[in-house]
Amino acid sequence: MSVDATIVRKIASLARIAASEEEVAALVPELNNILGWVEQLGEVDTDGIEPMTAVIPNTLRLREDKITDGDIRDKVLANAPQAEHGFFTVPKVIE
Amino acid sequence: MTNATDLTVAEIRDGFRDGEFTAREIAEEFVAAVEAGRALNTFIVETPEHALAAADAADQERESGAVRPLSGVPLGIKDLFCTEGVQTTAASHILEGFVPTYESTITERLFLAGAGMLGKLNMDQFAMGSSNETSYFGNVLSPWRRNDGGNAALAPGGSSGGSSAAIAARMVPAATGTDTGGSIRQPAAFTGICGIKPTYGRCSRWGVVAFASSLDQAGPMARDVRDCAILLEAMSGFDRKDATSLDVPVPAWEAALNGSLKGKTIGIPKEYRVDNMPAEIDALWERGIALVKDAGAEVVEVSLPHTHYALPTYYIIAPAEASSNLARYDGVRYGLRDLPEGANLQDMYAATRADGFGPEVKRRIMIGTYVLSAGFYDAYYTKAQKVRALIARDFEQAFETVDLLLTPTAPSAAFALGEKSDDPLAMYLNDVFTVPASLAGLPAMSVPAGLDAQGLPLGLQIIGKPLDEQGVLDAGLAIEQRAGFTARPDPWW
């Protein structure tokens, strides 16, 4: 499988990264080079192999359903590029 | 007193306890070394006030007879660890100015143990790189130079390149690192120091800026094996704030250190004899085999048949996880915001991320986004997770007959800055020997074992069974005791 400029533009859009036409043109061969290389995995017989989900066997823990954190609004907002009235603010999304 | 900056962590700790010097004296020497070493660009932020305050606290406590495990020891902290009140950037523009309001579990443990912080160490951006050339804050220079009389600037390795360079230059006695595919071990090898990546789950990932969560592990980097054991003990332990943290006891690794390998069997994986392996690396490996035999180990050849597929597997899984983890950088909650005139929310996200991420980070996010996208998920990501299972199974089978594995850490000595930075694939191939253990979550360490013809350090890697950090450290000690590695870079900075 290989990518062209249209697909690269689509990936950039899905990844929410603005890319100029020059950047897209440069990324096409770069990504194809990497994708061509990883495709050698196709040689490996993986029939009947379960995909790995946890590298070291571990059990998911449960805890009491009790609040253990919170009430730190100002700390949460401390690094916001823009915050007003105790909220994060963003450009208007509804006209 | 000998030069304070030549002391190891153990020597500082013990000398401080014995009253040979004050913590303040030690901290001041290292603060001065950090200032004198600015040409190497190892620090993004220097925090002399933190190191000195911890030292003063240690001195006061000692007066009243109380000494903590790391009292008097100043450390460097990789800029991937969130530090309360101190800028944490992961060496990316997108986090420039981010000042965490909380402390990572690892740094909290180290500070509670009495350690101070000399500053935040430079690194590859978001830990993505093998040469420290992807940092937004400039390249780190290795303190090492080739013995050819040239002054070529060499890579300190990556991604923990600020950590490795600062330790090798004796600006810090030790530092934290993180390792996703080799980011502790390869820079350790390039700079003639030690570094251990513990079993996945030993060190809490809480407060560590995430790259690829199923692979990311923190660990210590230091000048010798004992110091790695000391620091790993302080860093390890169960943390309920990390869902993958292992709830197992932390052994007293330092106290149990033993450089005899009698009764141990060490495997030499034949698939690590890659094509075009430089003769010097092969010779280093042979020397390592002789050293562990001298320490009493039996050495046998083993097979890890899927080794060849580890790198392509890694370069699907790590970017996939990164593309997901790095979705959080949106210009809303923290870090950079780029809001072009008249832009809507979507434009703001795209502009912020285009401006804030470096080229290698964007490349990996794009690869990750592609392999996770509808229609390609199974062909790439699920396939890679299956091959990862086979790679882990290879190790399990090998460990049925051997206790440890011995390999070179990297396929070459340090390369020059700029030598590989134009070719992402050439750079990725640097991790050929370190990535397989990462994919299997195994403890692995690099110890310096010799110099190449150009006078640059080379490292050997020991890989152990899950949770057998002791075995790894012991084999590291056995090599260290016999390799007689005393080389250090001549200060030119």
Interface residues (C-beta under 8 A of the other chain):
Chain A: M1 V3 I7 V8 I11 A12 S13 L14 A15 R16 I17 A18 A19 L27 E30 L31 N33 I34 L35 W37 V38 E39 Q40 L41 G42 E43 V44 T46 I49 E50 P51 M52 T53 A54 V55 I56 N58 L60 R61 R63 I72 K75 V76 A78 N79 A80 P81 Q82 F88 V90 P91 K92 V93
Chain B: G97 F98 V99 P100 T101 Y102 T199 Y200 G201 S214 L215 R240 A243 T244 L246 D247 H306 Y309 P312 T313 Y315 I316 S323 A327 D330 G331 V332 R333 Y334 G335 L336 R337 L339 A343 N344 L345 Q346 D347 M348 Y349 A350 A351 R353 A354 F357 K362 R363 I365 M366 I367 T369 Y370 S373 F376 A379 Y380 T382 K383 A384 Q385 K386 V387 R388 A389 L390 A392 P424 L425 L439 A440 G441 P466
